[in-house]
Amino acid sequence: MVMWKPIILFVFVELFEANWQRSSTLMGTLAKSYYFYSKSVFLLLFMHLGYLYTLYLSLALDLLNWPIFFILLLKSMDIFMKIHLVQRVFVRQDVDSALMRALESPTPWWYYLMGAVTYPWLLYLAMGG
Protein backbone atom coordinates (compact mmCIF):
# COMPACT_ATOMS: atom_id res chain seq x y z
CA MET A 1 0.00 0.00 0.00
CA VAL A 2 1.28 3.43 -0.95
CA MET A 3 1.92 6.00 1.78
CA TRP A 4 0.67 9.37 0.56
CA LYS A 5 2.32 11.70 3.09
CA PRO A 6 5.86 11.33 1.64
CA ILE A 7 4.51 11.91 -1.87
CA ILE A 8 2.56 15.02 -0.87
CA LEU A 9 5.58 16.36 1.01
CA PHE A 10 7.69 15.68 -2.08
CA VAL A 11 5.32 17.83 -4.15
CA PHE A 12 5.85 20.72 -1.72
CA VAL A 13 9.62 20.21 -1.72
CA GLU A 14 9.65 20.31 -5.52
CA LEU A 15 7.47 23.46 -5.50
CA PHE A 16 10.02 25.05 -3.15
CA GLU A 17 12.80 24.20 -5.60
CA ALA A 18 10.76 25.50 -8.53
CA ASN A 19 10.07 28.74 -6.67
CA TRP A 20 13.67 29.64 -5.90
CA GLN A 21 14.89 28.65 -9.37
CA ARG A 22 12.09 30.34 -11.33
CA SER A 23 13.21 33.02 -13.78
CA SER A 24 12.29 34.27 -17.21
CA THR A 25 15.51 32.84 -18.70
CA LEU A 26 17.97 30.07 -17.88
CA MET A 27 20.59 32.76 -17.25
CA GLY A 28 18.40 34.08 -14.44
CA THR A 29 18.21 30.61 -12.96
CA LEU A 30 21.99 30.31 -13.17
CA ALA A 31 22.36 33.72 -11.52
CA LYS A 32 20.21 32.52 -8.62
CA SER A 33 22.30 29.35 -8.40
CA TYR A 34 25.48 31.43 -8.48
CA TYR A 35 24.23 33.45 -5.51
CA PHE A 36 24.15 30.29 -3.38
CA TYR A 37 27.31 28.89 -5.01
CA SER A 38 29.24 32.06 -4.16
CA LYS A 39 28.33 31.63 -0.50
CA SER A 40 29.17 27.91 -0.44
CA VAL A 41 28.80 25.00 -2.82
CA PHE A 42 27.26 23.10 0.07
CA LEU A 43 24.56 25.76 0.39
CA LEU A 44 23.75 25.28 -3.29
CA LEU A 45 23.51 21.52 -2.71
CA PHE A 46 21.31 22.08 0.34
CA MET A 47 18.94 24.24 -1.72
CA HIS A 48 18.17 21.13 -3.80
CA LEU A 49 15.97 19.67 -1.08
CA GLY A 50 14.34 17.22 -3.47
CA TYR A 51 17.65 15.43 -3.90
CA LEU A 52 18.24 15.22 -0.16
CA TYR A 53 14.64 14.14 0.46
CA THR A 54 14.96 11.40 -2.14
CA LEU A 55 18.14 10.13 -0.48
CA TYR A 56 16.40 10.20 2.89
CA LEU A 57 13.34 8.30 1.62
CA SER A 58 15.53 5.78 -0.15
CA LEU A 59 17.38 5.01 3.08
CA ALA A 60 14.45 5.33 5.50
CA LEU A 61 12.03 3.22 3.47
CA ASP A 62 14.70 0.85 2.13
CA LEU A 63 13.87 1.73 -1.48
CA LEU A 64 16.34 1.24 -4.27
CA ASN A 65 14.40 0.39 -7.38
CA TRP A 66 14.44 1.90 -10.86
CA PRO A 67 12.19 4.94 -10.10
CA ILE A 68 14.30 6.01 -7.10
CA PHE A 69 17.48 5.41 -9.07
CA PHE A 70 16.05 7.44 -11.98
CA ILE A 71 15.10 10.35 -9.66
CA LEU A 72 18.58 10.38 -8.15
CA LEU A 73 20.19 10.15 -11.57
CA LEU A 74 18.18 13.05 -13.03
CA LYS A 75 18.66 15.22 -9.96
CA SER A 76 22.40 14.48 -9.86
CA MET A 77 22.77 15.39 -13.52
CA ASP A 78 20.77 18.59 -12.92
CA ILE A 79 22.95 19.66 -9.99
CA PHE A 80 26.23 18.82 -11.73
CA MET A 81 25.14 20.64 -14.89
CA LYS A 82 24.21 23.73 -12.89
CA ILE A 83 27.54 23.72 -11.05
CA HIS A 84 29.40 23.28 -14.35
CA LEU A 85 27.48 26.12 -16.03
CA VAL A 86 27.85 28.41 -13.01
CA GLN A 87 31.60 27.86 -13.02
CA ARG A 88 31.80 28.37 -16.78
CA VAL A 89 29.58 31.46 -16.97
CA PHE A 90 30.30 33.30 -13.73
CA VAL A 91 33.67 32.06 -12.45
CA ARG A 92 35.76 31.49 -15.60
CA GLN A 93 33.58 33.67 -17.87
CA ASP A 94 34.19 31.26 -20.74
CA VAL A 95 30.95 31.47 -22.70
CA ASP A 96 30.59 31.21 -26.46
CA SER A 97 27.82 33.00 -28.34
CA ALA A 98 25.73 29.86 -28.96
CA LEU A 99 25.61 29.03 -25.25
CA MET A 100 24.82 32.64 -24.38
CA ARG A 101 21.89 32.68 -26.84
CA ALA A 102 20.57 29.45 -25.33
CA LEU A 103 20.87 30.77 -21.78
CA GLU A 104 19.15 34.04 -22.65
CA SER A 105 16.23 32.45 -24.48
CA PRO A 106 12.92 32.73 -22.62
CA THR A 107 11.66 29.78 -20.61
CA PRO A 108 7.96 28.93 -20.45
CA TRP A 109 6.11 29.22 -17.14
CA TRP A 110 5.58 25.47 -16.87
CA TYR A 111 9.29 24.63 -17.25
CA TYR A 112 9.98 24.90 -13.54
CA LEU A 113 6.89 22.91 -12.57
CA MET A 114 7.91 19.77 -14.48
CA GLY A 115 9.79 18.47 -11.44
CA ALA A 116 6.76 18.91 -9.19
CA VAL A 117 4.84 16.55 -11.50
CA THR A 118 7.53 14.12 -12.66
CA TYR A 119 9.40 13.32 -9.44
CA PRO A 120 6.38 12.67 -7.17
CA TRP A 121 4.95 10.40 -9.85
CA LEU A 122 8.22 8.45 -9.94
CA LEU A 123 8.20 8.28 -6.15
CA TYR A 124 4.65 6.91 -6.30
CA LEU A 125 5.88 4.19 -8.65
CA ALA A 126 8.86 3.48 -6.38
CA MET A 127 6.58 3.01 -3.37
CA GLY A 128 4.52 0.37 -5.10
CA GLY A 129 1.89 2.40 -6.91
C-alpha positions in Angstrom: 0.0 0.0 0.0 1.3 3.4 -0.9 1.9 6.0 1.8 0.7 9.4 0.6 2.3 11.7 3.1 5.9 11.3 1.6 4.5 11.9 -1.9 2.6 15.0 -0.9 5.6 16.4 1.0 7.7 15.7 -2.1 5.3 17.8 -4.2 5.9 20.7 -1.7 9.6 20.2 -1.7 9.6 20.3 -5.5 7.5 23.5 -5.5 10.0 25.1 -3.1 12.8 24.2 -5.6 10.8 25.5 -8.5 10.1 28.7 -6.7 13.7 29.6 -5.9 14.9 28.6 -9.4 12.1 30.3 -11.3 13.2 33.0 -13.8 12.3 34.3 -17.2 15.5 32.8 -18.7 18.0 30.1 -17.9 20.6 32.8 -17.2 18.4 34.1 -14.4 18.2 30.6 -13.0 22.0 30.3 -13.2 22.4 33.7 -11.5 20.2 32.5 -8.6 22.3 29.3 -8.4 25.5 31.4 -8.5 24.2 33.5 -5.5 24.2 30.3 -3.4 27.3 28.9 -5.0 29.2 32.1 -4.2 28.3 31.6 -0.5 29.2 27.9 -0.4 28.8 25.0 -2.8 27.3 23.1 0.1 24.6 25.8 0.4 23.8 25.3 -3.3 23.5 21.5 -2.7 21.3 22.1 0.3 18.9 24.2 -1.7 18.2 21.1 -3.8 16.0 19.7 -1.1 14.3 17.2 -3.5 17.7 15.4 -3.9 18.2 15.2 -0.2 14.6 14.1 0.5 15.0 11.4 -2.1 18.1 10.1 -0.5 16.4 10.2 2.9 13.3 8.3 1.6 15.5 5.8 -0.2 17.4 5.0 3.1 14.5 5.3 5.5 12.0 3.2 3.5 14.7 0.8 2.1 13.9 1.7 -1.5 16.3 1.2 -4.3 14.4 0.4 -7.4 14.4 1.9 -10.9 12.2 4.9 -10.1 14.3 6.0 -7.1 17.5 5.4 -9.1 16.1 7.4 -12.0 15.1 10.4 -9.7 18.6 10.4 -8.1 20.2 10.1 -11.6 18.2 13.0 -13.0 18.7 15.2 -10.0 22.4 14.5 -9.9 22.8 15.4 -13.5 20.8 18.6 -12.9 23.0 19.7 -10.0 26.2 18.8 -11.7 25.1 20.6 -14.9 24.2 23.7 -12.9 27.5 23.7 -11.1 29.4 23.3 -14.3 27.5 26.1 -16.0 27.8 28.4 -13.0 31.6 27.9 -13.0 31.8 28.4 -16.8 29.6 31.5 -17.0 30.3 33.3 -13.7 33.7 32.1 -12.5 35.8 31.5 -15.6 33.6 33.7 -17.9 34.2 31.3 -20.7 31.0 31.5 -22.7 30.6 31.2 -26.5 27.8 33.0 -28.3 25.7 29.9 -29.0 25.6 29.0 -25.3 24.8 32.6 -24.4 21.9 32.7 -26.8 20.6 29.5 -25.3 20.9 30.8 -21.8 19.2 34.0 -22.6 16.2 32.5 -24.5 12.9 32.7 -22.6 11.7 29.8 -20.6 8.0 28.9 -20.5 6.1 29.2 -17.1 5.6 25.5 -16.9 9.3 24.6 -17.3 10.0 24.9 -13.5 6.9 22.9 -12.6 7.9 19.8 -14.5 9.8 18.5 -11.4 6.8 18.9 -9.2 4.8 16.5 -11.5 7.5 14.1 -12.7 9.4 13.3 -9.4 6.4 12.7 -7.2 4.9 10.4 -9.9 8.2 8.5 -9.9 8.2 8.3 -6.1 4.6 6.9 -6.3 5.9 4.2 -8.6 8.9 3.5 -6.4 6.6 3.0 -3.4 4.5 0.4 -5.1 1.9 2.4 -6.9 
